[in-house]
Amino acid sequence: MRALIFALALAASPAFAQCGGSFSNFVAGLKQEAVSKGHDRSSVERFFASVRQDPNVLKADRAQGVFKRDFIDFSRRVISQNRLTKGRANATRYDAIFDRAEREFGVPRGVLLAFWALETDYGAVQGEFNTLNALVTLSHDCRRPELFRPQVFAALELFERGNFDPARTKGAWAGEIGMVQMLPEDIIEYGTDGDGDGKVSLKTSVPDALLSGAKMLRGLGWRAGAPWMQEVDVPAQMDWSKTGLSHNLATSDWAAMGVRPKAGGWQGNQGAILLPMGRKGPAFIAYPNFRVYFEWNQSFVYVTTAAYFATRLSGAPVYDAGNPDPGLSDAQMKSLQKKLSTRGYDVGKIDGILGSGTRGAVQAEQKRLGLPADAWPTRELLGRL
């Protein structure tokens, strides 16, 4: 169910409806735009011949309640012993492919295994939504047309290459395809023929899927040989306002504040301290590679879980859950977001999800009120506001 979120500029001509209105008229506009971009009219007609609006796609888009779970709950739900066992078995089975991915693109096997597991359970659950219907439905919907509309034309290009069947290609509700869930533009840019059969088959070929995913991560900024996350111990008292992704300090500075690696020495020279559930919960240092995860998915909880899962598959122990303060209910979180928004903070949609915008606002208000500024919203903070 991956949702790769890129801030894509809408390249369509103002002459074509950007979203909304009659679905049939909207599709007609897409066809005209495709022809204006140089696509053959008969090819365009064949590509759009079977397209239909899918209300189930819109339901899925608006029902992402899973991201309202806190880090401990979410990570324990998705990182099962079965997934760990399968991950280690797949690491052995496809050892040569993982070696190639790290040699050519610099991406460790643990990182790829974690994405493979979380996105499709190692290829077992790739989605049953018609991809073209999903992309056109989400382009017609006025929530995020700038994200999905370019993907429609990328899918058309894949169709013209013989690599996309408008009536039969299926994947996730947000239009991603294959074992590691890639959008059509990603496939065009990063698709790799890993098994040498002359095709890029992300749904059926493990080598193609893994090497394409590795190439994409490198293209998004992954640095070879560099760490991404490491569990740490934090002291009982420190300047908590320095924690969070906006504060990137040298590991020597963190050490001077009393932060220590949970096991072994520091893996990198600088990073940000992450406290997904506040100062009393799990603690990690996020090295520069961690930020690449947000190019794959924008959910803080998903990204932190994926990065931690990758460390587990690379041999790290189970994190120390600590004893975090109780979180807020959905209604309380929405109330908090409304209060923060009223105070001028950009928390995005009032959705009850503790995203990066809400975390930053919480930390700022905690600091203003003289509370430990660890970005974890509590009932005390809600009451003080």
C-alpha positions as CSV (number, residue, x, y, z in Angstrom):
1,M,0.0,0.0,0.0
2,R,2.9,2.2,-0.6
3,A,2.2,5.8,-1.6
4,L,5.3,7.3,-3.1
5,I,4.8,11.1,-2.6
6,F,6.7,13.4,-5.0
7,A,6.0,17.1,-5.3
8,L,5.4,16.9,-9.1
9,A,4.7,20.1,-11.1
10,L,1.6,19.8,-13.2
11,A,2.8,20.1,-16.8
12,A,-0.7,20.1,-18.4
13,S,-1.8,23.0,-20.6
14,P,-4.4,25.3,-18.9
15,A,-6.7,24.4,-21.9
16,F,-7.4,21.0,-20.3
17,A,-9.5,20.5,-17.1
18,Q,-7.2,19.8,-14.2
19,C,-9.7,17.9,-12.2
20,G,-13.4,17.4,-11.4
21,G,-16.5,17.8,-13.6
22,S,-17.9,15.0,-15.8
23,F,-15.6,12.0,-15.7
24,S,-16.2,11.3,-19.4
25,N,-15.4,14.9,-20.3
26,F,-12.3,14.7,-18.1
27,V,-11.1,11.6,-19.9
28,A,-11.8,13.3,-23.3
29,G,-9.5,16.1,-22.1
30,L,-6.8,13.6,-21.2
31,K,-7.0,12.2,-24.6
32,Q,-6.7,15.6,-26.3
33,E,-3.8,16.5,-24.1
34,A,-2.1,13.2,-24.9
35,V,-2.4,13.9,-28.6
36,S,-1.1,17.4,-28.1
37,K,2.0,15.9,-26.4
38,G,2.7,13.9,-29.6
39,H,1.1,10.6,-28.9
40,D,-0.6,8.8,-31.8
41,R,-4.4,9.3,-31.7
42,S,-5.2,5.6,-32.4
43,S,-2.9,4.6,-29.6
44,V,-4.5,7.0,-27.2
45,E,-7.9,5.7,-28.0
46,R,-6.9,2.1,-27.4
47,F,-5.2,3.1,-24.1
48,F,-8.3,4.9,-22.7
49,A,-10.9,2.5,-24.2
50,S,-11.5,0.5,-21.0
51,V,-11.0,3.3,-18.4
52,R,-13.6,3.6,-15.7
53,Q,-14.0,5.6,-12.5
54,D,-13.3,3.5,-9.4
55,P,-15.1,4.6,-6.3
56,N,-13.2,2.0,-4.2
57,V,-10.0,3.9,-5.0
58,L,-11.4,7.0,-3.5
59,K,-12.5,5.1,-0.4
60,A,-9.0,3.7,0.0
61,D,-7.5,7.1,-0.4
62,R,-9.6,8.5,2.4
63,A,-9.3,5.5,4.8
64,Q,-5.7,5.5,5.7
65,G,-6.4,5.1,9.4
66,V,-3.5,2.8,9.8
67,F,-1.1,5.8,9.9
68,K,-2.9,7.0,13.1
69,R,-1.3,4.2,15.0
70,D,1.7,5.1,17.1
71,F,5.2,3.8,16.3
72,I,5.2,0.9,18.8
73,D,1.8,-0.3,17.8
74,F,2.4,0.0,14.0
75,S,5.9,-1.5,14.1
76,R,4.8,-4.5,16.2
77,R,1.9,-5.1,13.9
78,V,3.8,-5.1,10.6
79,I,7.2,-6.5,11.7
80,S,6.1,-10.1,12.5
81,Q,8.3,-13.0,13.2
82,N,7.0,-14.6,10.0
83,R,8.2,-11.6,8.0
84,L,11.6,-11.7,9.7
85,T,12.0,-15.4,9.0
86,K,10.9,-14.9,5.3
87,G,13.2,-12.0,5.0
88,R,16.3,-14.0,6.1
89,A,15.3,-16.8,3.8
90,N,14.9,-14.5,0.9
91,A,18.2,-12.9,1.7
92,T,19.9,-16.3,1.3
93,R,17.8,-17.3,-1.7
94,Y,18.5,-14.1,-3.7
95,D,22.0,-13.6,-2.3
96,A,23.5,-12.8,-5.7
97,I,20.8,-10.3,-6.5
98,F,21.3,-8.4,-3.2
99,D,25.0,-8.4,-3.7
100,R,24.5,-6.9,-7.2
101,A,22.1,-4.3,-5.8
102,E,24.7,-3.2,-3.2
103,R,27.6,-3.3,-5.7
104,E,25.8,-1.4,-8.5
105,F,23.6,1.0,-6.5
106,G,24.9,1.0,-2.9
107,V,21.7,-0.1,-1.3
108,P,22.0,-2.8,1.5
109,R,19.9,-5.9,1.4
110,G,18.2,-5.1,4.7
111,V,16.8,-1.9,3.2
112,L,15.4,-3.6,0.1
113,L,14.1,-6.5,2.1
114,A,12.2,-4.2,4.4
115,F,10.5,-2.4,1.6
116,W,9.7,-5.7,-0.2
117,A,8.1,-7.0,3.0
118,L,6.1,-3.9,4.0
119,E,5.0,-3.0,0.5
120,T,3.8,-6.4,-0.8
121,D,4.7,-9.1,1.8
122,Y,7.6,-10.2,-0.4
123,G,5.4,-10.0,-3.6
124,A,2.4,-12.0,-2.2
125,V,0.0,-9.0,-2.0
126,Q,0.5,-6.6,-4.9
127,G,-3.0,-5.1,-5.1
128,E,-6.0,-5.9,-7.2
129,F,-6.9,-2.4,-8.4
130,N,-6.9,-1.7,-12.1
131,T,-3.9,0.6,-12.4
132,L,-5.2,2.9,-15.2
133,N,-8.6,3.2,-13.5
134,A,-6.8,4.1,-10.2
135,L,-4.6,6.8,-11.8
136,V,-7.4,8.4,-13.8
137,T,-9.8,8.3,-10.8
138,L,-7.2,10.0,-8.6
139,S,-6.4,12.5,-11.3
140,H,-10.0,13.4,-11.7
141,D,-10.4,13.8,-7.9
142,C,-9.4,17.3,-6.9
143,R,-7.4,16.3,-3.8
144,R,-4.0,15.7,-5.4
145,P,-4.3,15.8,-9.2
146,E,-0.8,17.2,-9.6
147,L,0.6,14.0,-8.2
148,F,-1.4,11.5,-10.3
149,R,-2.1,13.2,-13.6
150,P,1.6,12.9,-14.8
151,Q,1.4,9.2,-14.0
152,V,-1.4,8.7,-16.5
153,F,0.8,9.9,-19.4
154,A,3.7,7.8,-18.0
155,A,1.4,4.8,-18.1
156,L,0.5,5.7,-21.7
157,E,4.2,5.7,-22.6
158,L,4.7,2.3,-21.0
159,F,1.6,1.1,-23.0
160,E,3.3,2.3,-26.3
161,R,6.4,0.4,-25.3
162,G,4.3,-2.8,-24.8
163,N,4.9,-2.8,-21.0
164,F,1.4,-1.9,-19.8
165,D,-2.0,-3.4,-20.4
166,P,-4.7,-0.8,-19.6
167,A,-7.4,-3.5,-19.1
168,R,-5.3,-6.0,-17.1
169,T,-2.5,-4.3,-15.3
170,K,-3.3,-4.3,-11.5
171,G,-1.6,-2.9,-8.4
172,A,-2.2,-0.7,-5.4
173,W,-5.0,1.7,-5.1
174,A,-2.6,4.7,-5.6
175,G,-1.4,3.3,-9.0
176,E,1.9,1.6,-7.9
177,I,2.8,-1.6,-9.6
178,G,4.9,-4.6,-8.7
179,M,6.7,-6.2,-5.8
180,V,8.2,-2.9,-4.5
181,Q,5.3,-0.8,-5.7
182,M,6.6,1.7,-8.3
183,L,4.6,4.4,-10.1
184,P,4.8,4.5,-13.9
185,E,7.2,7.5,-14.0
186,D,9.5,5.6,-11.6
187,I,9.3,2.5,-13.8
188,I,10.3,4.6,-16.9
189,E,13.2,6.2,-15.1
190,Y,14.5,3.4,-12.9
191,G,13.1,0.1,-14.3
192,T,15.9,-2.4,-14.6
193,D,16.0,-5.8,-16.4
194,G,17.6,-7.8,-13.6
195,D,17.1,-11.3,-15.0
196,G,18.3,-10.5,-18.6
197,D,15.2,-11.5,-20.4
198,G,14.9,-8.2,-22.2
199,K,11.9,-7.0,-20.2
200,V,11.2,-5.1,-16.9
201,S,8.7,-7.3,-15.1
202,L,8.2,-5.8,-11.7
203,K,5.2,-8.1,-10.9
204,T,6.8,-11.4,-11.6
205,S,10.6,-11.1,-11.6
206,V,12.3,-10.7,-8.2
207,P,15.6,-9.6,-9.8
208,D,13.8,-6.9,-11.9
209,A,11.9,-5.7,-8.8
210,L,14.8,-5.5,-6.4
211,L,17.3,-3.9,-8.8
212,S,14.7,-1.4,-9.9
213,G,14.0,-0.5,-6.3
214,A,17.7,-0.2,-5.6
215,K,18.2,2.0,-8.6
216,M,15.3,4.2,-7.6
217,L,16.7,4.6,-4.0
218,R,20.0,5.7,-5.4
219,G,18.3,8.1,-7.7
220,L,16.5,9.6,-4.7
221,G,19.8,10.3,-3.0
222,W,20.8,7.1,-1.2
223,R,24.5,7.2,-0.3
224,A,26.4,4.0,-0.7
225,G,28.2,2.6,2.4
226,A,26.4,5.1,4.7
227,P,24.1,4.2,7.6
228,W,20.5,5.1,7.9
229,M,19.3,4.5,11.5
230,Q,20.7,3.3,14.8
231,E,19.1,2.8,18.2
232,V,20.4,5.0,21.0
233,D,20.0,5.5,24.7
234,V,19.1,9.1,25.8
235,P,19.7,10.5,29.2
236,A,16.9,11.3,31.7
237,Q,17.5,15.0,31.2
238,M,18.7,16.9,28.1
239,D,17.6,19.8,25.8
240,W,14.8,17.9,24.1
241,S,14.1,20.8,21.7
242,K,17.3,19.7,19.9
243,T,15.7,16.4,18.9
244,G,13.7,15.8,15.7
245,L,14.6,15.8,12.1
246,S,15.2,19.5,11.9
247,H,18.2,19.3,14.2
248,N,21.2,17.5,12.6
249,L,24.2,17.5,14.9
250,A,27.6,15.7,15.0
251,T,27.6,12.5,16.9
252,S,30.3,14.0,19.2
253,D,27.8,16.7,20.1
254,W,25.1,14.1,20.9
255,A,27.6,12.2,23.0
256,A,28.4,15.3,24.9
257,M,24.7,15.6,25.8
258,G,24.7,12.0,27.1
259,V,23.3,10.2,24.1
260,R,24.9,6.8,23.5
261,P,24.6,4.1,20.8
262,K,22.5,1.1,22.2
263,A,25.1,-1.4,20.9
264,G,28.6,-0.8,19.4
265,G,29.9,2.5,18.3
266,W,28.5,5.3,16.3
267,Q,27.8,4.2,12.7
268,G,28.0,7.8,11.2
269,N,29.4,11.2,12.0
270,Q,26.2,13.2,12.2
271,G,22.4,12.7,12.5
272,A,19.2,13.7,14.1
273,I,17.7,12.1,17.3
274,L,14.2,10.6,16.7
275,L,11.9,10.1,19.6
276,P,8.8,8.6,17.8
277,M,6.9,8.5,21.1
278,G,8.7,11.1,23.2
279,R,11.6,11.0,25.5
280,K,10.4,8.0,27.5
281,G,9.9,5.8,24.4
282,P,12.2,4.3,21.8
283,A,15.1,6.5,20.6
284,F,17.1,6.4,17.4
285,I,19.6,8.5,15.5
286,A,18.6,9.1,11.9
287,Y,21.6,9.5,9.7
288,P,21.4,11.4,6.3
289,N,20.2,8.3,4.4
290,F,17.1,8.2,6.6
291,R,15.7,11.2,4.8
292,V,15.6,9.3,1.5
293,Y,12.8,7.2,3.0
294,F,10.5,10.3,2.9
295,E,11.0,10.4,-0.9
296,W,9.3,6.9,-0.9
297,N,6.6,7.6,1.6
298,Q,5.5,10.7,3.6
299,S,4.2,8.9,6.7
300,F,6.5,9.4,9.7
301,V,5.4,6.2,11.3
302,Y,5.7,4.2,8.1
303,V,9.2,5.6,7.3
304,T,10.5,5.1,10.9
305,T,9.2,1.5,10.9
306,A,10.6,0.7,7.5
307,A,14.0,2.1,8.5
308,Y,14.0,0.2,11.8
309,F,12.8,-3.0,10.1
310,A,15.8,-2.7,7.8
311,T,18.1,-2.6,10.8
312,R,16.5,-5.7,12.2
313,L,17.0,-7.5,9.0
314,S,20.6,-6.4,9.1
315,G,21.1,-7.9,12.6
316,A,20.0,-5.2,15.1
317,P,18.1,-6.3,18.2
318,V,14.6,-5.5,19.1
319,Y,14.2,-1.8,20.2
320,D,13.7,-0.9,23.8
321,A,10.1,0.3,24.0
322,G,10.6,2.2,27.2
323,N,7.6,3.5,29.0
324,P,6.2,6.4,27.0
325,D,3.4,8.7,28.2
326,P,0.0,7.7,26.9
327,G,-0.8,9.2,23.5
328,L,-3.9,11.1,22.5
329,S,-7.1,9.6,21.1
330,D,-8.2,10.4,17.5
331,A,-10.6,13.0,18.7
332,Q,-8.0,14.5,21.1
333,M,-5.4,14.6,18.3
334,K,-7.8,16.4,16.0
335,S,-8.6,18.9,18.7
336,L,-4.9,19.5,19.2
337,Q,-4.4,20.0,15.5
338,K,-7.2,22.6,15.5
339,K,-5.7,24.5,18.4
340,L,-2.3,24.4,16.7
341,S,-3.7,25.6,13.4
342,T,-5.5,28.4,15.2
343,R,-2.2,29.5,16.6
344,G,-0.8,29.8,13.1
345,Y,1.0,26.4,12.7
346,D,0.8,24.6,9.4
347,V,-0.3,21.1,10.5
348,G,-1.9,20.2,7.2
349,K,-5.3,18.5,7.1
350,I,-7.0,18.1,10.5
351,D,-6.9,14.3,10.3
352,G,-5.7,13.0,13.6
353,I,-2.4,11.8,12.2
354,L,0.8,12.8,14.0
355,G,2.8,13.9,10.9
356,S,5.9,16.0,10.7
357,G,4.0,19.3,10.6
358,T,2.1,18.5,13.8
359,R,5.2,17.2,15.5
360,G,7.1,20.4,14.8
361,A,4.2,22.5,16.1
362,V,3.9,20.4,19.2
363,Q,7.6,20.8,19.9
364,A,7.4,24.5,19.5
365,E,4.5,24.8,21.8
366,Q,6.1,22.5,24.4
367,K,9.2,24.8,24.4
368,R,7.0,27.9,24.7
369,L,5.1,26.4,27.7
370,G,8.2,25.2,29.5
371,L,7.3,21.5,28.9
372,P,9.9,18.9,27.8
373,A,10.0,19.6,24.0
374,D,10.2,16.1,22.7
375,A,7.4,16.5,20.1
376,W,5.2,13.8,21.7
377,P,1.7,15.3,22.3
378,T,0.2,14.5,25.7
379,R,-3.0,15.3,27.5
380,E,-1.1,17.8,29.6
381,L,-0.1,19.8,26.5
382,L,-3.6,19.6,25.1
383,G,-4.9,21.0,28.4
384,R,-2.4,23.8,28.6
385,L,-3.4,24.9,25.1
